[in-house]
Amino acid sequence: MQDILKILKVNSQNQGCSTGSKWINSKGAKIDSFSPVDGKLIGSVTAADKDSYEKVIQTAEVAFKEWRSKPAPQRGEIVRQVGEALRKYKEPLGKLVSYEMGKSLQEGYGEVQEMIDICDFAVGLSRQLYGLSMHSERPGHRMYEQWHPLGIVGIISAFNFPVAVWSWNSMLALVCGDVCVWKPSEKTPLCGIACQHIIAEVFAKNNVPEGVCCLIAGGRDVGEWMANDTRIPLVSATGSTRMGKAVGAAVGARLGRALLELGGNNAIIISKNADIDMAIRGALFGAVGTAGQRCTTTRRLIINEDVYDAVKQKLVAAYSQLRIGNPLDETNHVGPLIDKDAVKMYESAIDECRKEGGKFIVEGGVLKGDGFESGCYVKPCIAEVKPGHKIVQHETFAPILYLLQYKTVDDAIDIQNGVPQGLSSAIMTLNLREAEQFLSAAGSDCGIANVNIGTSGAEIGGAFGGEKETGGGRESGSDAWKNYMRRQTNTINFSNSLPLAQGIKFDI
């Protein structure tokens, strides 16, 4: 791993505040990054203090005035080069993601590929920031709308996708003409340091001013500074619903914009008309990928009573074949949870499930012994529960899968929608009517609704996000770019008179 860190210019001791290529000395707390893979200290980062935070924000304010004036296609060209740099560093950065966060190596590589993909998307977008033209009711007038940059975009990302979610926001914001200030998760700060070095390398070649892409490492206090800072018109925050409510309240109190990507409690409905083998494959990766630490993780399987026993039997057999261990070993399917606090939440959820009468058909537990010294490895488990159980209403960021039965598709959709969260959902069926009902206005209430694929693994071309306690935000593809810009309606009078709208007369 030392060779990887050297390639990415990550040291054992790192400053956590940067305006681009310049690193600012700070007197903030030291953040130690321990790998959940083996429990070893990877490196340390000095968090932002109030003075270093101010220097970053002030530099970003100045940079915005220059960056917004650069034509969007020219901004897109720089983002294209960022994508090329990420291709160059895909292997070492993917390995660091895997080692610092704990996800499988293939998922680490996949996360960097997602960054590359969003760069490609943003490059095309840089020539497609379209407005509309409208016919005026007044003769000799033309109306149209255009989109302008907002300013500083604050990005607060979570540990489970330590680099991809930053890129979703920053690459779109950059082509839109905004500047970015990123607070990576304090649980994966070194991934943020590595990304800052990569983007600084590209920016230096293109004479991009300091302050266009900034980094401020830190904990909750830094996030609160950002949420309350009137100089940051948009704060994009990814994390728990609890965190999102606090950010949303603070940003809303100053009438700023909050783009929130929060918790998920995602379900797959398995119909009696499903391809059962396909359903099992979709449920398996959805439930245990990233050790259950995705916001799109499959947490509930809602299974038709006619195929319930068959699905249960196949699931138990599939879980028996899972290999748990070092995620850098590509033969393993499941890596560790992020830290021991996450392990405690996993154990607490299992205890609560038992108290409510849940029956475990695949037992959980913490793994110990050779290869599991970090204490962060747990067994993916499956419990049979009822819709009324309180534990099913909550998101536990761990590989715990709950099984529920249903009689009719209406019942299944009611169960699916009967939780506070509304991120991702899926139905496995070969019946067209069932599929269309699930996708209709009376169907899934989630921001993502899939047919015959699982709940995780969203592509960057579609807008990503959910409803209810998931926060209502949309990132990545489609027209999510509009979040990072302000709309302006323009009317041009090219006549020799000044008529008023609605036929109002005001003659002197």
C-alpha positions as a printed Julia matrix, in Angstrom:
508×3 Matrix{Float64}:
   0.0     0.0     0.0
   2.93    2.37    0.56
   3.71    2.29   -3.17
   0.08    3.17   -3.91
   0.15    6.09   -1.48
   3.38    7.36   -3.02
   1.89    7.31   -6.53
  -1.11    9.28   -5.25
   1.13   11.7    -3.29
  -0.5    10.73    0.0
   1.81   10.87    3.02
   1.65    9.58    6.57
   0.92   13.18    7.64
  -1.24   15.39    5.4
  -2.6    18.89    5.55
  -6.36   18.76    5.0
  -6.97   22.2     3.49
  -6.23   22.98   -0.14
  -7.27   25.63   -2.65
  -6.04   23.51   -5.57
  -2.28   23.01   -5.78
  -1.64   25.0    -2.59
  -1.99   23.35    0.82
  -2.83   25.55    3.78
  -1.36   24.98    7.21
  -4.09   24.41    9.73
  -4.35   23.99   13.48
  -7.38   21.72   13.38
  -7.66   18.32   15.0
  -5.7    15.37   13.67
  -7.79   12.77   11.86
  -6.29    9.28   11.82
  -7.37    6.94    9.04
  -7.34    3.27   10.01
  -8.09    0.64    7.39
 -11.04   -1.63    8.28
  -9.27   -4.31    6.23
  -6.48   -4.95    8.74
  -6.88   -2.26   11.41
  -3.6    -0.57   10.48
  -3.04    3.19   10.5
  -2.78    4.35    6.87
  -2.08    8.0     7.53
  -3.25   11.16    9.27
  -4.79   14.42    8.12
  -4.87   17.79    9.88
  -8.44   19.07    9.76
  -9.46   22.62    8.92
  -9.68   25.22   11.63
 -11.7    28.42   11.29
  -8.77   30.41    9.86
  -7.86   27.87    7.19
 -11.55   27.47    6.34
 -11.82   31.23    5.8
  -8.77   31.23    3.53
 -10.31   28.49    1.39
 -13.7    30.2     1.07
 -12.17   33.59    0.31
  -9.94   32.07   -2.38
 -12.95   30.26   -3.88
 -14.92   33.53   -4.0
 -12.18   35.21   -6.02
 -11.74   32.2    -8.32
 -15.44   32.1    -9.14
 -15.31   35.56  -10.73
 -12.73   34.29  -13.22
 -14.01   30.74  -13.71
 -17.6    31.76  -14.5
 -16.35   33.9   -17.41
 -14.59   31.01  -19.13
 -16.82   29.57  -21.89
 -18.53   26.35  -20.83
 -16.91   24.24  -23.6
 -13.49   25.38  -22.38
 -14.44   24.35  -18.85
 -15.57   21.03  -20.32
 -12.18   20.52  -21.95
 -10.5    20.77  -18.56
 -12.97   18.28  -17.11
 -12.16   15.98  -20.04
  -8.53   16.08  -18.96
  -9.58   15.25  -15.4
 -11.24   12.13  -16.81
  -8.01   11.2   -18.58
  -6.05   11.67  -15.36
  -8.5     9.41  -13.53
  -7.96    6.76  -16.21
  -4.23    7.04  -15.53
  -4.69    6.66  -11.78
  -7.62    4.23  -11.83
  -5.69    1.27  -10.42
  -3.95    2.97   -7.49
  -6.96    5.12   -6.6
  -9.27    2.1    -6.79
  -6.97    0.19   -4.44
  -6.9     3.08   -1.98
 -10.71    3.26   -2.04
 -10.87   -0.46   -1.33
  -8.28   -0.35    1.45
  -9.45    2.8     3.23
 -13.2     2.13    2.92
 -13.27   -1.68    2.86
 -15.28   -2.34   -0.31
 -14.17   -5.07   -2.71
 -11.39   -4.25   -5.15
 -13.75   -4.58   -8.1
 -16.09   -2.1    -6.45
 -13.13    0.21   -5.8
 -12.21    0.13   -9.48
 -15.88    0.55  -10.35
 -16.12    3.68   -8.23
 -13.21    5.29  -10.08
 -14.79    4.24  -13.38
 -17.93    6.04  -12.24
 -15.82    9.17  -11.82
 -14.47    8.74  -15.34
 -17.98    8.26  -16.69
 -19.31   11.43  -15.06
 -16.39   13.38  -16.53
 -17.38   12.11  -19.99
 -20.99   13.06  -19.32
 -20.0    16.52  -18.12
 -17.86   17.17  -21.2
 -20.87   16.66  -23.47
 -23.02   18.66  -21.09
 -20.69   21.65  -21.4
 -22.14   22.23  -24.88
 -25.75   21.56  -23.86
 -26.63   23.97  -21.06
 -29.86   24.8   -22.83
 -32.45   27.44  -22.06
 -35.85   27.97  -23.68
 -37.38   30.66  -25.88
 -40.99   31.78  -25.44
 -43.37   33.89  -27.5
 -44.18   37.23  -25.9
 -47.73   38.58  -25.76
 -46.29   42.01  -26.61
 -45.4    42.83  -30.22
 -41.74   43.48  -30.93
 -40.63   41.55  -27.87
 -38.69   38.31  -27.43
 -38.52   36.2   -24.3
 -36.07   33.5   -23.37
 -34.44   31.93  -20.35
 -30.82   31.19  -19.64
 -28.83   29.52  -16.9
 -25.97   31.11  -14.96
 -23.5    29.67  -12.42
 -24.47   29.83   -8.75
 -21.08   30.42   -7.14
 -19.49   28.19   -4.52
 -20.88   24.67   -4.3
 -20.25   22.96   -0.97
 -19.96   19.18   -1.15
 -20.23   16.96    1.94
 -19.68   13.3     1.03
 -20.02   10.02    2.91
 -17.53    7.22    3.54
 -19.28    4.54    1.5
 -18.55    6.25   -1.82
 -15.49    8.28   -0.81
 -14.7     9.64   -4.3
 -17.58    9.03   -6.73
 -20.17   11.28   -5.11
 -17.68   14.15   -5.04
 -17.19   13.72   -8.77
 -20.95   13.61   -9.44
 -21.25   17.05   -7.92
 -17.95   18.66   -8.79
 -17.68   17.73  -12.46
 -21.19   19.0   -13.19
 -20.64   22.1   -11.08
 -17.37   22.86  -12.85
 -18.81   22.79  -16.36
 -21.71   24.9   -15.08
 -19.19   27.56  -14.05
 -19.27   27.01  -10.29
 -16.33   26.47   -7.97
 -16.32   23.66   -5.41
 -15.4    23.21   -1.77
 -15.35   19.55   -0.72
 -15.48   18.1     2.77
 -14.77   14.38    2.38
 -15.86   11.96    5.08
 -13.62   12.01    8.13
 -13.66    8.19    7.88
 -12.0     8.23    4.43
  -9.96   11.45    4.31
  -7.01   10.04    2.37
  -9.18    9.34   -0.67
 -10.0    13.06   -0.67
  -6.31   14.0    -0.43
  -5.52   11.72   -3.39
  -8.29   13.23   -5.56
  -7.12   16.74   -4.74
  -3.62   15.91   -5.97
  -4.99   14.39   -9.18
  -7.18   17.37  -10.05
  -4.45   19.86   -9.07
  -2.13   18.21  -11.58
  -4.65   18.84  -14.38
  -5.48   22.37  -13.24
  -1.79   23.38  -13.12
  -1.35   22.38  -16.78
  -4.31   24.56  -17.75
  -3.5    27.59  -15.55
  -6.76   27.2   -13.65
  -6.79   29.69  -10.76
  -6.47   28.59   -7.17
  -9.86   28.18   -5.53
 -11.79   26.47   -8.33
 -11.64   23.07   -6.63
 -10.94   23.13   -2.89
 -10.65   20.59   -0.09
 -11.43   21.06    3.6
 -11.03   17.96    5.74
 -12.8    17.8     9.06
 -15.7    16.53   11.08
 -19.14   17.75   12.0
 -17.96   21.26   12.85
 -16.67   21.87    9.33
 -19.96   20.64    7.88
 -21.82   23.06   10.14
 -19.64   25.96    8.98
 -20.52   25.13    5.39
 -24.24   24.72    6.08
 -24.42   28.1     7.8
 -22.18   30.0     5.38
 -24.17   32.47    3.26
 -21.28   32.58    0.77
 -22.14   29.0    -0.25
 -25.44   29.15   -2.18
 -25.68   25.37   -2.63
 -24.69   22.64   -0.17
 -24.85   19.08   -1.51
 -24.82   16.61    1.4
 -24.76   12.83    1.29
 -25.22   10.81    4.45
 -27.74    9.81    7.08
 -31.24   11.24    7.32
 -30.33   12.69   10.72
 -27.39   14.57    9.23
 -29.43   15.67    6.23
 -32.17   17.15    8.4
 -29.6    19.24   10.27
 -27.95   20.44    7.05
 -31.31   21.13    5.4
 -32.53   23.14    8.39
 -29.36   25.25    8.54
 -29.24   25.93    4.81
 -32.98   26.57    4.67
 -32.8    29.07    7.53
 -30.6    31.29    5.36
 -32.7    30.55    2.24
 -29.87   28.69    0.56
 -30.21   25.53   -1.49
 -29.65   22.04   -0.11
 -29.23   19.02   -2.36
 -29.74   16.04   -0.06
 -28.95   12.38   -0.75
 -29.86   10.55    2.44
 -30.93    7.14    3.71
 -32.47    4.28    1.79
 -34.53    1.28    2.91
 -34.73   -0.41   -0.43
 -36.86   -3.39   -1.39
 -37.12   -5.9    -4.21
 -40.54   -7.38   -4.88
 -40.22  -10.96   -6.16
 -43.35  -11.98   -8.06
 -44.52  -15.53   -8.65
 -43.97  -14.58  -12.3
 -40.29  -13.76  -11.75
 -37.23  -15.45  -13.2
 -36.23  -16.75   -9.77
 -32.56  -17.36  -10.57
 -32.21  -13.8   -11.87
 -34.01  -12.49   -8.8
 -31.59  -14.33   -6.5
 -28.56  -12.87   -8.27
 -30.0    -9.35   -8.07
 -30.91   -9.71   -4.41
 -27.54  -11.21   -3.47
 -25.38   -8.39   -4.8
 -27.9    -5.8    -3.66
 -27.84   -7.12   -0.1
 -24.14   -7.89    0.44
 -22.31   -5.59   -2.0
 -20.13   -3.09   -0.13
 -21.02   -5.16    2.97
 -24.48   -3.61    2.95
 -23.1    -0.08    3.17
 -24.71    1.44    0.08
 -27.6     3.84    0.28
 -29.11    1.63   -2.45
 -28.45   -1.65   -0.63
 -31.32   -4.15   -0.78
 -32.61   -4.35    2.79
 -36.01   -5.98    2.19
 -37.2    -8.81   -0.05
 -40.99   -8.81   -0.49
 -41.77  -12.26   -1.86
 -45.0   -13.7    -3.21
 -46.3   -16.45   -0.94
 -46.46  -18.95   -3.83
 -42.68  -18.83   -4.38
 -41.59  -17.79   -0.88
 -40.19  -21.16    0.2
 -38.35  -21.69   -3.08
 -36.77  -18.23   -2.94
 -35.8   -18.7     0.7
 -34.14  -22.02   -0.04
 -32.13  -20.61   -2.93
 -31.09  -17.57   -0.91
 -29.79  -19.69    1.95
 -27.8   -21.77   -0.53
 -26.38  -18.63   -2.19
 -25.35  -17.1     1.15
 -23.51  -20.29    2.07
 -21.2   -19.7    -0.88
 -20.2   -16.15    0.06
 -16.51  -15.62    0.8
 -15.75  -12.96    3.42
 -12.3   -11.48    3.79
  -9.72   -9.0     2.61
 -11.41   -6.98   -0.16
  -8.1    -6.6    -2.02
  -8.32  -10.35   -2.67
 -10.61  -10.53   -5.69
 -11.8   -14.03   -4.77
 -13.68  -12.59   -1.78
 -17.23  -11.28   -2.14
 -17.65   -9.34    1.11
 -15.23   -7.06    2.92
 -15.43   -5.37    6.33
 -17.73   -2.72    7.75
 -16.15    0.71    7.95
 -15.36    0.62   11.7
 -16.28   -0.91   15.04
 -19.1     1.59   15.58
 -20.73    0.16   12.46
 -20.27   -3.33   13.9
 -22.07   -2.26   17.07
 -25.01   -0.95   15.04
 -25.11   -4.25   13.14
 -25.21   -6.24   16.38
 -27.82   -3.91   17.87
 -30.09   -4.35   14.84
 -29.82   -8.13   15.09
 -30.73   -8.0    18.8
 -33.7    -5.71   18.11
 -34.92   -7.96   15.33
 -34.88  -10.97   17.66
 -36.76   -9.05   20.37
 -39.51   -8.26   17.88
 -39.86  -11.9    16.91
 -37.72  -11.97   13.77
 -36.46  -15.43   12.81
 -32.94  -15.67   11.41
 -32.58  -18.26    8.65
 -28.96  -17.23    8.02
 -27.27  -16.3    11.27
 -25.11  -13.23   11.67
 -22.15  -12.52   13.91
 -18.76  -10.87   14.11
 -15.88  -12.84   12.62
 -12.67  -13.36   14.56
  -9.34  -15.04   13.99
  -6.74  -14.89   11.23
  -7.56  -12.27    8.61
 -10.24  -10.67   10.76
  -8.0    -8.85   13.25
  -9.56   -5.44   12.57
 -12.78   -6.6    14.24
 -14.85   -5.12   11.4
 -15.81   -8.29    9.52
 -19.37   -9.58    9.98
 -21.52  -12.3     8.5
 -24.26  -11.27    6.06
 -27.51  -12.56    7.55
 -31.18  -13.04    6.66
 -34.21  -12.69    8.93
 -37.9   -13.45    8.36
 -40.0   -10.55    9.68
 -43.45   -8.97    9.52
 -44.25   -5.57    7.96
 -45.23   -4.24   11.39
 -41.81   -4.86   12.94
 -40.19   -1.55   13.84
 -36.7    -2.7    12.81
 -37.87   -2.89    9.19
 -38.64    0.83    9.25
 -35.0     1.73    9.85
 -31.9     1.67    7.69
 -29.08   -0.36    9.22
 -25.88    0.22    7.25
 -24.87   -3.44    7.33
 -25.57   -6.7     5.46
 -28.88   -7.61    7.13
 -31.65   -8.71    4.75
 -35.3    -8.93    5.84
 -37.78  -11.29    4.14
 -41.51  -10.51    3.99
 -44.43  -12.28    2.29
 -47.25  -10.86    0.2
 -50.43  -12.11   -1.49
 -51.21   -9.53   -4.2
 -49.14   -6.94   -6.06
 -51.15   -4.2    -4.35
 -50.08   -5.65   -0.99
 -46.46   -5.8    -2.11
 -46.43   -2.18   -3.24
 -48.02   -1.07    0.03
 -45.3    -2.9     1.97
 -42.62   -1.49   -0.31
 -43.86    2.08    0.21
 -44.61    1.67    3.9
 -41.28    3.0     5.18
 -40.05    6.58    5.73
 -37.34    6.33    3.07
 -37.85    6.44   -0.69
 -34.62    5.92   -2.61
 -34.46    2.75   -4.73
 -36.88   -0.08   -5.48
 -37.3    -2.99   -7.87
 -39.71   -5.67   -8.98
 -38.74   -9.03  -10.44
 -41.48  -10.16  -12.81
 -42.05  -11.33  -16.37
 -45.65  -10.11  -16.2
 -46.07   -6.84  -18.13
 -49.07   -5.7   -16.1
 -47.25   -6.14  -12.82
 -44.23   -4.25  -14.13
 -46.29   -1.34  -15.42
 -48.33   -1.16  -12.22
 -45.11   -0.95  -10.23
 -43.86    1.92  -12.42
 -47.17    3.81  -12.42
 -48.11    6.78  -10.24
 -49.85    4.29   -7.92
 -46.73    2.11   -7.78
 -43.33    2.61   -6.19
 -42.92    5.95   -4.4
 -39.14    5.88   -4.75
 -36.9     8.07   -6.87
 -35.54    4.93   -8.57
 -37.81    2.09   -9.69
 -36.37   -0.87  -11.61
 -37.77   -3.93  -13.33
 -35.75   -7.14  -13.41
 -32.61   -5.57  -11.99
 -31.7    -4.94   -8.37
 -31.82   -1.77   -6.31
 -28.11   -0.87   -6.53
 -25.75   -0.11   -9.38
 -27.32    3.05  -10.85
 -25.79    4.39  -14.06
 -24.61    7.99  -14.27
 -26.89    8.81  -17.22
 -30.01    8.92  -15.04
 -30.74   11.39  -12.27
 -29.92    9.75   -8.93
 -31.9    10.41   -5.76
 -35.02    9.66   -3.78
 -38.1    10.97   -2.03
 -39.43   11.29    1.54
 -36.62   10.97    4.1
 -34.13   10.32    1.32
 -34.19   14.09    0.84
 -35.56   14.73   -2.65
 -32.19   15.59   -4.2
 -31.1    14.6    -7.71
 -27.48   14.21   -8.78
 -25.5    12.84  -11.72
 -27.35   12.47  -15.04
 -30.42   13.73  -16.9
 -31.06   17.41  -16.05
 -29.51   17.29  -12.57
 -27.12   20.01  -13.8
 -29.9    22.55  -13.18
 -29.29   22.18   -9.43
 -25.92   23.88   -9.91
 -27.2    26.91  -11.83
 -29.65   29.77  -11.43
 -32.42   30.36  -13.96
 -32.91   33.8   -15.47
 -35.83   34.91  -17.63
 -35.0    37.61  -20.18
 -37.29   39.87  -22.21
 -35.91   41.99  -25.06
 -37.92   44.85  -26.52
 -36.83   45.58  -30.08
 -39.87   47.74  -30.92
 -40.18   51.54  -30.76
 -42.89   51.45  -28.09
 -43.25   50.28  -24.49
 -46.42   48.19  -24.14
 -47.11   46.66  -20.72
 -48.08   43.05  -20.08
 -51.7    42.08  -19.5
 -52.8    45.07  -21.59
 -52.24   47.53  -18.75
 -52.35   51.2   -19.8
 -50.1    53.71  -18.08
 -50.03   56.81  -20.26
 -48.8    60.23  -19.13
